[in-house]
Amino acid sequence: MSRSQPTEVGDDADAESESFTGQGLPRVEDHRILTGKAEFIHDITPDNCLHMALVRSMHAHAEIESIETSEAKAHPDCELVLTAEDLKAEYNPMPTGIESVETEDGEADLFEWSLADEKARFVGEPVVAIVASNRYAAEDIADLVTVEYNSIDAVADGMAAREDDVVVHEHAGTNVVDHERIEFGDPSGAFDDADTVVEGDYSWGRISGVPLETAGVVARYDEDGDSFDIDCNIQLHTLVDNMIYETLGYGEDDVRVNVPADVGGSYGTKIGIHRYCCLAAMASQQLEQPVKFEEDRIENLQGGDMHCSDREYEMRMAVDDDGTIRGLEVWFVDDFGAYPRYPVNQVLKPLSVVTNSYDIEDVTYEYDLVLTNKTSQTAYRGFGVDPHIYALEMVVDKAAREIGMDPTEFRRRNMIQPEQMPYTLPSKNIYDSGDYPATLDRIQEIIDDERDGGLLDPEVVEAKREEGKYRGVQPSVIIEPGVSGSDWTDRQRSDRDALEDRDRDDVEELPEHLRATLEDDGTVTASLATDSSGQGHQTLVSQLLADELEILPSDIEVDYLDSIDAPTEYGSAASRMAVMLSGATVGLAEKFVANAKAVAADHWGVSGEDISYRDGALERIDTGDSLSLADLAAIDDADRRLTQVSYNYDHPATEFEEFDEAFSRKFPVYPTAAFGANAPIVEVDVETGEVDILTFHTVRDCGTMLNPMIVEGQAHGGIAQGIGASLLEEFGYEDDGQPQAITLFDYLLPSIENVPEIQMEHTETPSPYTETGAKGVGEGGMIDAPASIATSINAALEPLGIDEPADQIPVAPDHIRKNVRDLE
Amino acid sequence: MSTDSTDGTDGPVTEEITVTVNGEPVTAAVEPRLKLSDFLRYECDLNGVRVGCEHGVCGACTVQQDGRTVKSCLSYAVQADGAEIETVEGLDDDGSLHPIQEAFHETHALQCGFCTSGFVMATKELLEENPDPTREEIETGLADNICRCTGYQNIYEAVEHAAEKMEE
């Protein structure tokens, strides 16, 4: 078995190799980071810059009676005090994911102002913004503001919120702001006809990505141009910049959103930091001076608009006695917090993998999206798929036990077969390629090895049980949907009935832009229309483009476009970039070479067909004369700039008719299905309730690996986050809406002591749908690790007769202990 | 340390301190409440000192003070008066990387890189005290630093690789 090992190659890529793509080239991003020279957002402080601090609500639900700011304004360092009243005079509320709900009296808007207006709806909601000469002074002045609240009853539980005893937005009349029930096939027929119906309730606690770098923004208003320059670490700056310019009341070309080349982690979460961008921009406009905001960690954890999925599931599965799964019914509530922000479609993404690796035709999918007095949700790695896979694998386990079949055999019996590929799910997305049973077989072999003298050797397992330590493992094959790119993301703001017969031509697609400029010295600068937060996009593009242009990666610089210069709207999310950038690179290079030939043809006075391009040089075929790229740059007419080219790569699924139904009906389209199987060997201490993962085996397939080192890094990181989610992390709340985890002493991120050795193997099944055969790979570990850990904990404690000890995530020690105590 | 009382002016009370930062003496008048991390970032322009939590958990701000690692967000600049501070900027030699930095690069032990300065400084102390650590000793030595991207797998590799390089 091969252990996970970084590929050892030097910085100067191995020019003898046929291609750079596929090699684990060390990253071009690293040098500036390692020497401390990388410029993150918090490192940007322009001359004359002022600093913002926020006064935040201490109440989960309260009417704001009065705001007393005179003492604050009198402070010598105070430059500005802003309240909702000031904002409402000049600006707009922030756009939300669900704009309004229908009531008996008509539409009720779900406005969210950047500062709480009349009512505070969660602990940590910003109420007043203070600007001062430095951050210390701004925080001093914030303490001088007195806000009088009338605290009212709060609701902090998603299931309870459905009762509407406390309504978070009173005028809406309900907390359930979105609901959908979708049936695929004939689920009621399947459930009526099946031998057994199995039911299970599962809970997924509130977690998030918690990047080490908090949110930050530096906003500058330019009076002459009546425009804004905003540096910030928002994710998807080309897509969600509307959150900022619409709030400010400006057009998109008046608000330049720029993200530094280095962002200290995001994992989806920083999509939701626009409140800070808006407030800093407003303050900068009022003061005509740059204004900076650095979020602190407590603000980030408590009220930073950055929590993610918070779900209660009720799963039903129809099963025949021979082990055939007949039908699946998924019902859940997702607690979105106080405002239904942009990523409301997280509740829909699970449709892209609705039956995971199982062949089930008849499915019901139903959810309630509810609001409570908690900070709002943003995106997080997995985008709502992780809880779905967890709940599904839990009920699969339960069904196997109820019909008395080995859970691995039960899974194998229902698995999608390689000859069914490409496989269309009932929910209309398509799995591109893969041999799932072979992956299950391989992980089972690894487990069998552990049973033969390893960590699961029967004698060892027995001896450990004497000490109260129970070991176990239960694998499954789990799919990672990759590469989103169309307007299904606004399904919840669409007339859903009209989608049933929408025309395919009406689908809005989201291509990815890439640009290349030939520099005077013959090097090439590529420009990305995305932002990055550690994924190595600069390395990837230099590798890919070097192959296409037949030059060295070190001859390619990669930089970033801001929101105005970037013509396209998507970027880095949904495990998109490896696939989208590899497609874009091929198209871009073709255009570049064609233009280079045209310049050379003009120079030599011959036809383009008389010229060949090879190894970064042009050759006139009849005479053998040649031009280097530097020569070409000197020749290329400054007016024509033929050697500056750009290319928009269409989403790969748009080429294939089999995706048309999903596209036109606004079901999530994710045309790559990376997959894997995990075997975390867990040891549960029944005395303390603690779970120790002794080692973590994983067998993974993401199609063609463009940079295996980066692929493995993504898997390691995702698995570590999955371990945190399943065992350590949770944003708990008291019934009155007070948050329990507002420091990193309460919200436990996995340290090096919590993450075991990850033993990884790969298979490579290329995707038939993508340019290079690569599949999206950014989210897999976070999607598959929690489910695998939960089923393994169930397996470990099965000898004690505990029914589903892992029925809630995180599986905290007190929950295990409660199960053990109930047994006693 | 001398106290520069600013009675009669609106400015805050400051104290003059002298700290040797990466080999160079720096003298500055600072407020007593100024965190060492903010002193290094804003007074010394050493942005390699990263600030991730400001309450001593994440370790991104780890620097060496008189040869021992400290979390610079948990102490005040005035407490470093007279001390020698080394930050990640002090490690590379005119652009060439320190063996620990090289090892992190070659083993892909960083992704977003926000924690990296702290891990490099913690690794430096670990290897100075124990040039050939076991995996368990690496775990103990780096347990005060959080990385959210790498899952730590390649950080083990980096420390072992750095140990080999430094032995040569």
Interface residues (C-beta under 8 A of the other chain):
Chain A: S4 Q5 P6 E8 D11 G24 P26 R27 E29 D30 H31 I33 L34 T35 G36 K37 A38 E39 F40 H42 D43 T45 P76 Y136 G209 V210 P211 L212 E213 T214 D262 V263 G264 G265 S266 Y267 D296 R297 I298 S533 G534 Q535 G536 M709 I710 E712 G713 H716 G717 G718 I719 A720 Q721 T743 L744 F745 L749 S751 I752 E753 V755 E757 I758 G781
Chain B: D10 E31 R33 L34 R41 Y42 L46 N47 G48 V49 R50 V51 G52 C53 E54 H55 V57 C58 A60 T87 V88 E89 L91 D92 L97 Q101 F104 H105 E106 T107 H108 L110 Q111 C112 G113 F114 C115 T116 S117 V120 I138 E139 L142 A143 N145 I146 C147 R148 C149 T150 G151 Y152 Q153 N154 I155 Y156 E157
